[in-house]
Structure formats: structure tokens, C-alpha cells
Amino acid sequence: MSTLAGPVPAQSLPSAGLRASSSQRLNSTRRLGLAALCALASLLLFAVTPLQGIADFLVFTLLLYILVQTAVSFAVEGRRYATDRLLSLFVHLSLLAALIPLVVVLVYTVVKGLKRLNVDFLTHNLTGIGPLDTNGGEYHAVIGTIEQVLMSIVIAVPLGLLVAIYLTEYGRGPLASAVRFVIDVMTGIPSIVAGLFIFAFLVIGLHRGYSGFAAALSLAILMLPVVVRSSEEMLKLVPDELREASYALGVPKWVTILRVVAPTAKAGITTGVMIAIARVTGETAPLLLTSFVTPGTNQNAFSGKQTAIPTFIFDQAGQGQAITYDRAWAAALTLIVIVLVLYVGARLLTRSNTLARR
């Protein structure tokens, strides 16, 4: 009389490459030990060979650790664990490769900029200052940057939001496709081309001369496609159910866009706008063609040359003196602080409005 075999226990099933028990896993302590062994092996190799240099040592140690960890994990834990650890290591290395240059640039700029950045530097301009004088500051450049960036925001942000709303809520047919194509083309335009356009049209063509307003127009051209594309993508993420619920209550479409769609996408739109502002705040080429450089303070953005922080940095770095280099680094730090303040302020404003609505 035959009997049916019972279900196979889970412990008897093949592990398909997961051969390691919990005691055999490469925990953080064992991985740290492998890293120490690789560093020691690299140190011995560099001691007995012509190899030298800190960068070469770090790269060689890293490659050796990747090879050793993958081999040990494959032998102890199995193929699947080894593959997982290798890919996880590449992900973390990619993160470090992206963060290290950013941190190095920020730290180096802060260290170099703090040598010259003080109250006097922020409250004085370069009128009557020679190339070897140790005084003088960037007050005129800060005024120029604030006025030019604010004017470009006033021009580009409302126009960009309206274009994004049209493309998302109303745009159909060949006109919308043409607008999207133009926006995509504008996204890749070099900044100097925008400056050349304003220079030929406004500065030379209309005989308006250099001015902060001309610089703001060139910056607005660069800001507009970024605002449109980012705002359009954020508006597309708003669920259609919210629109349909508003329409079902008899709310007009424009009120739905203003009171439902836009507030829902507000956080993402703010981020996109700040990315656009951060891009244009540090532009130099279009400003050299539209507002140029002057040592004095010009608070009238519609008439006369007006220095901005990027052109101030360009001018000071090009003079080749130690004091001018210090001024350039201090101005670069100021530019970073301005962008940071604008971004944090916009995020806090968005957050406070969201909490108030709740």
C-alpha cells in the first residue's frame, strides 16, 4: 500500500545561492576587518614598490577592497549575496563621488572667503580703490545682483507659471507641441547667447546702453524654460480626481486651477523656481554683455553700468593680485549665502502657507 509523501520542510529546500547562515554573514565588523586588511596590504605594497601618492593609495585600496569583499562574500554567502553587496557598494561609492566634490567646493570657498568677508567688505564699494589697496568691498555688486535677480524673477516666474498652466490644463494640438519644442530648445541655449541677444536688441539696437534691466532680461530668458518645465511636471502630478471633484461641485476651471491644482503642486513648483534662480544668480557671460562692470554703486537698474557679484568675481580674479583673489573668494561666498537664503526663505514660506491652510 503506497503512501503519499508529506510536504517537504522549508529547511530542506535548496537555497539557490543563499548558503550563508546568520553566523556566516559578513556583518559590519567583518567588513571593517576586510577593509583594514586591504589598507594594510596596500600600505605594504606601496612601501616595497615605486608606487606613491595618497590618491593612488586610496584608489588602489578601494579597488582591492571591492575585489576582496566580492570574492569572500561569494565564497561564504553565495552568489546572490555577493552580487547584492557589490551593487550596494557601487551605489554608495556613486553617492560619495557626487557629494565629495560638492563638500570640497563649499568648504574651500568658506575657508578662502572668510579671510576677507567682513562688515567693511559688505558696506563699501571699489570707488577710488587701486589694485594693490587692501580696503574696498562688494557693496555695489550685492546691490546689482539683488536688483537684477529680483527683476528677472518678476519677469520669468509669472510668465513661466502661466505657460506651464496652459500646457498642462489647456494645451492641445500643434500650438502646444510648438510651445513645448521652443521651451526644450531654450533649455539648452548657452547663457552667452541670451546675453548676445539682449546686447544686440536692447543695448545696441535700441541704443539703451548697459543697464541692470538688460542683465535681468538676459537672466529671465535663461530662467524661463527651467520654470516652465519644472512647473509643468509638478502640475501633471496633481491627481485628476481633485480636478474632477472640483468640477462636480460646479467650480469653474480657472478657480480649480487657482485654488486646487496650484496649491497642491506648490512645493514642487517652489523647488523648480529656486533651481532656476540658483542657475541664473551665478551667470557671468550675459552680464558682461549687458551690465558690464563699474567700481561705483549704481542703484538705478534702468540706466548705466551695474556690477553684479559674478562680474565682480570675474573682474577681481582677472587682476592677478593676492588682495583681488581674496575679494573674489569673499564674493563667491556671499553669492552662495544669497542663494541659500533665498532657497530657505522660499521653503519656509511655502511650509508656513501649507500649515495655515490646514
ZAMARGU-4260 file (C-alpha; in steps of 0.2 Angstrom, whole numbers, plus 5000, padded with zeros to 4 digits):
<rodrens>
0) 5000/5000/5000 | 5008/5016/4994 | 5008/5032/5005 | 5009/5050/4999 | 5024/5059/5005
5) 5021/5074/5016 | 5026/5092/5012 | 5044/5095/5011 | 5050/5105/5026 | 5056/5123/5021
10) 5073/5119/5029 | 5077/5106/5016 | 5073/5117/5001 | 5089/5122/4991 | 5094/5140/4995
15) 5098/5145/4977 | 5114/5153/4981 | 5109/5159/4999 | 5121/5147/5008 | 5126/5158/5022
20) 5118/5156/5039 | 5117/5171/5051 | 5133/5167/5059 | 5142/5166/5042 | 5136/5183/5036
25) 5148/5197/5033 | 5142/5209/5046 | 5149/5227/5048 | 5163/5221/5059 | 5169/5208/5047
30) 5168/5220/5033 | 5178/5233/5043 | 5191/5220/5046 | 5192/5216/5027 | 5194/5235/5024
35) 5208/5236/5037 | 5217/5221/5029 | 5216/5229/5012 | 5223/5245/5018 | 5237/5236/5027
40) 5241/5226/5011 | 5241/5242/5000 | 5252/5250/5013 | 5265/5236/5012 | 5264/5236/4993
45) 5267/5255/4992 | 5282/5253/5004 | 5291/5240/4993 | 5286/5246/4976 | 5289/5263/4967
50) 5270/5267/4969 | 5267/5283/4979 | 5254/5296/4982 | 5239/5297/4994 | 5227/5297/4979
55) 5234/5282/4971 | 5234/5273/4988 | 5216/5277/4991 | 5211/5271/4974 | 5221/5255/4975
60) 5214/5251/4992 | 5197/5254/4986 | 5198/5243/4971 | 5207/5229/4982 | 5193/5230/4995
65) 5179/5228/4981 | 5188/5213/4974 | 5192/5205/4991 | 5174/5208/4998 | 5166/5201/4982
70) 5177/5186/4982 | 5174/5182/5001 | 5156/5186/5000 | 5154/5174/4985 | 5164/5160/4995
75) 5155/5162/5011 | 5137/5169/5007 | 5134/5164/4990 | 5132/5172/4973 | 5116/5182/4977
80) 5123/5190/4992 | 5140/5194/4984 | 5130/5202/4969 | 5120/5212/4981 | 5135/5218/4991
85) 5144/5223/4975 | 5130/5233/4968 | 5126/5241/4985 | 5145/5246/4986 | 5144/5254/4969
90) 5128/5264/4974 | 5137/5271/4990 | 5153/5275/4980 | 5142/5284/4967 | 5134/5294/4982
95) 5152/5299/4988 | 5158/5303/4971 | 5143/5316/4970 | 5145/5323/4987 | 5164/5324/4989
100) 5166/5337/4976 | 5152/5347/4982 | 5158/5347/5000 | 5176/5351/4995 | 5170/5366/4985
105) 5159/5373/4999 | 5172/5370/5012 | 5186/5378/5001 | 5175/5393/4997 | 5171/5396/5015
110) 5189/5394/5021 | 5195/5406/5007 | 5181/5418/5008 | 5181/5421/5027 | 5198/5429/5026
115) 5191/5444/5018 | 5172/5444/5022 | 5168/5456/5035 | 5156/5471/5038 | 5168/5483/5029
120) 5168/5472/5014 | 5149/5471/5013 | 5147/5490/5015 | 5160/5498/5004 | 5162/5498/4985
125) 5178/5500/4975 | 5177/5518/4971 | 5195/5526/4972 | 5202/5509/4976 | 5218/5504/4967
130) 5223/5486/4963 | 5235/5485/4977 | 5224/5493/4991 | 5218/5482/5004 | 5202/5491/5008
135) 5186/5491/4996 | 5172/5479/4995 | 5157/5472/4986 | 5143/5483/4991 | 5139/5489/4974
140) 5140/5471/4967 | 5127/5465/4980 | 5115/5479/4976 | 5117/5474/4957 | 5114/5456/4960
145) 5099/5458/4971 | 5091/5470/4959 | 5095/5460/4943 | 5089/5444/4951 | 5073/5451/4958
150) 5068/5459/4941 | 5072/5443/4932 | 5061/5433/4945 | 5047/5446/4942 | 5048/5443/4923
155) 5051/5425/4922 | 5042/5417/4936 | 5024/5423/4932 | 5026/5420/4913 | 5033/5403/4916
160) 5019/5398/4928 | 5006/5404/4915 | 5014/5394/4901 | 5015/5379/4912 | 4997/5380/4916
165) 4992/5382/4898 | 5002/5367/4893 | 4995/5356/4907 | 4977/5362/4908 | 4973/5369/4891
170) 4987/5365/4878 | 4981/5353/4864 | 4986/5352/4846 | 5000/5359/4836 | 5001/5375/4846
175) 5005/5366/4862 | 5018/5355/4854 | 5026/5370/4846 | 5027/5379/4863 | 5035/5363/4871
180) 5048/5362/4857 | 5053/5380/4859 | 5054/5378/4878 | 5065/5362/4876 | 5076/5372/4864
185) 5078/5386/4876 | 5083/5375/4889 | 5099/5371/4880 | 5104/5388/4875 | 5121/5394/4881
190) 5120/5408/4893 | 5131/5419/4882 | 5118/5418/4868 | 5105/5425/4879 | 5117/5439/4883
195) 5121/5442/4865 | 5103/5443/4860 | 5099/5457/4873 | 5115/5465/4869 | 5111/5466/4850
200) 5092/5470/4853 | 5092/5482/4868 | 5110/5488/4871 | 5114/5491/4853 | 5098/5490/4843
205) 5088/5502/4854 | 5103/5512/4860 | 5098/5509/4878 | 5116/5506/4883 | 5122/5495/4898
210) 5110/5493/4912 | 5104/5481/4926 | 5087/5479/4917 | 5096/5472/4901 | 5105/5460/4913
215) 5088/5455/4921 | 5081/5452/4904 | 5095/5440/4899 | 5093/5431/4915 | 5075/5430/4913
220) 5077/5421/4896 | 5088/5408/4905 | 5076/5406/4919 | 5060/5404/4909 | 5062/5387/4902
225) 5068/5380/4919 | 5052/5387/4927 | 5041/5381/4913 | 5047/5363/4913 | 5048/5360/4931
230) 5031/5368/4935 | 5023/5358/4921 | 5029/5342/4928 | 5023/5346/4945 | 5006/5351/4939
235) 5005/5334/4929 | 5007/5325/4946 | 4991/5333/4953 | 4978/5319/4953 | 4964/5321/4940
240) 4952/5316/4954 | 4955/5333/4963 | 4950/5342/4947 | 4935/5331/4944 | 4929/5333/4962
245) 4930/5352/4960 | 4921/5352/4943 | 4907/5341/4951 | 4904/5355/4963 | 4902/5367/4949
250) 4918/5376/4952 | 4924/5385/4936 | 4940/5378/4929 | 4951/5394/4932 | 4946/5393/4950
255) 4950/5375/4951 | 4967/5379/4944 | 4970/5393/4956 | 4963/5385/4972 | 4966/5367/4970
260) 4979/5362/4957 | 4992/5376/4960 | 4992/5374/4979 | 4994/5355/4978 | 5009/5357/4967
265) 5016/5372/4976 | 5030/5363/4985 | 5037/5356/4969 | 5035/5372/4959 | 5044/5382/4973
270) 5059/5369/4971 | 5059/5372/4952 | 5059/5390/4954 | 5073/5390/4966 | 5083/5379/4954
275) 5080/5392/4941 | 5086/5406/4952 | 5101/5397/4958 | 5106/5394/4940 | 5105/5412/4934
280) 5112/5420/4950 | 5129/5414/4946 | 5129/5418/4927 | 5143/5429/4921 | 5144/5429/4902
285) 5127/5438/4899 | 5131/5451/4912 | 5147/5456/4904 | 5137/5460/4888 | 5123/5468/4896
290) 5128/5477/4913 | 5147/5476/4912 | 5157/5481/4927 | 5159/5498/4937 | 5168/5501/4953
295) 5154/5513/4960 | 5137/5509/4966 | 5123/5511/4954 | 5106/5509/4962 | 5096/5513/4946
300) 5095/5497/4937 | 5087/5506/4921 | 5102/5517/4917 | 5121/5515/4917 | 5133/5501/4920
305) 5129/5490/4936 | 5141/5477/4943 | 5134/5461/4950 | 5143/5448/4961 | 5148/5436/4946
310) 5156/5450/4936 | 5164/5457/4952 | 5172/5440/4954 | 5177/5439/4936 | 5185/5457/4937
315) 5194/5454/4953 | 5200/5436/4949 | 5207/5443/4932 | 5218/5456/4941 | 5231/5444/4947
320) 5234/5451/4964 | 5233/5442/4981 | 5220/5455/4988 | 5210/5454/4972 | 5209/5435/4974
325) 5204/5437/4992 | 5190/5449/4986 | 5184/5436/4973 | 5183/5422/4986 | 5174/5433/4998
330) 5161/5437/4984 | 5159/5419/4980 | 5155/5415/4997 | 5142/5429/4998 | 5134/5423/4982
335) 5132/5405/4990 | 5124/5413/5005 | 5112/5424/4995 | 5106/5408/4985 | 5105/5398/5002
340) 5095/5412/5010 | 5083/5413/4995 | 5080/5394/4995 | 5077/5393/5014 | 5066/5408/5014
345) 5055/5401/4999 | 5054/5384/5008 | 5049/5391/5024 | 5036/5402/5016 | 5029/5388/5007
350) 5028/5377/5023 | 5020/5391/5033 | 5007/5394/5020 | 5003/5375/5019 | 5001/5374/5038
355) 4990/5389/5038 | 4979/5381/5025 | 4977/5366/5037
</rodrens>
